[in-house]
Amino acid sequence: MSLITSLLLVAFLGAAGGIGNCLLAGGFERWAYDAAKNIWRPGWLGNVLIGAFAALVVWALYGPISGQSIVSGANATFPLPVAQIGGSILVGISGAKILSALADKQADAIAKKNLAETLEKVAAKLNG
């Protein structure tokens, strides 16, 4: 089986897993954006695409070519295994989520501080 055929098969099977997730989650909803809450819901198509993408990442990490280097030749000072690419993608996704959570936490702390200062000013005006 060629590399392209393997990639397509793994992506197809991951997409099938995304369809299974839709069935477990309650159906095939369209994507939607709630502007009031600033939330994007990917819907069934997002589940299918994420399933395909996740399957490719896991295949790159643990599949038969995970140890193969994509860099070769005389200029290849450092090998770049396929598993490293999959790991980098995975770390990028989770790292971005961690950094977003830290930023949200800092923004919440600033908002709480500003609210406390405002409440103190309002209380001072009411009492004074």
C-alpha positions, -999 to +999 in steps of 0.1 A: +000+000+000+014+034-009+020+062+016-008+083+001-033+054+001-024+048+038-029+084+047-062+086+030-074+053+046-063+065+081-080+099+075-112+081+062-113+059+093-108+089+116-137+107+098-158+076+104-150+079+141-161+116+139-194+104+125-197+079+153-190+108+177-219+127+162-242+097+168-231+095+204-234+132+210-270+134+198-271+138+160-259+158+131-262+195+138-250+222+115-222+244+125-233+276+143-218+307+158-234+323+188-224+359+186-238+368+221-216+342+238-188+343+213-189+305+208-184+286+176-199+251+174-183+231+146-213+208+141-211+174+124-187+185+097-162+197+124-165+164+142-157+145+109-127+168+101-113+167+136-117+129+137-097+126+104-070+150+117-067+133+150-064+099+134-036+112+112-017+127+142-020+094+162-009+074+131+021+097+128+030+092+164+025+054+166+021+041+131+047+020+111+065+051+097+067+070+130+104+064+132+111+073+096+129+106+090+114+130+064+147+147+061+174+128+042+205+135+021+239+150+028+224+182+044+204+162+069+224+170+101+194+163+123+168+137+115+131+147+116+110+116+123+073+115+114+065+109+151+081+143+159+058+160+135+028+143+151+040+152+185+046+188+176+010+191+162-004+176+194+017+199+216+007+229+195-030+221+200-028+215+237-002+242+243-025+268+227-053+256+249-031+259+280-020+294+270-055+305+263-066+293+297-038+312+314-047+343+295-084+340+305-073+335+341-053+367+340-081+386+323-105+374+350-082+385+378-079+420+362-117+422+358-122+412+395-098+438+406-115+465+385-149+454+398-137+456+434-122+491+429-155+502+413-176+488+441-154+505+466-158+539+448-196+534+446-198+525+483-177+555+493-200+578+473-231+562+490-216+565+525-199+599+520 
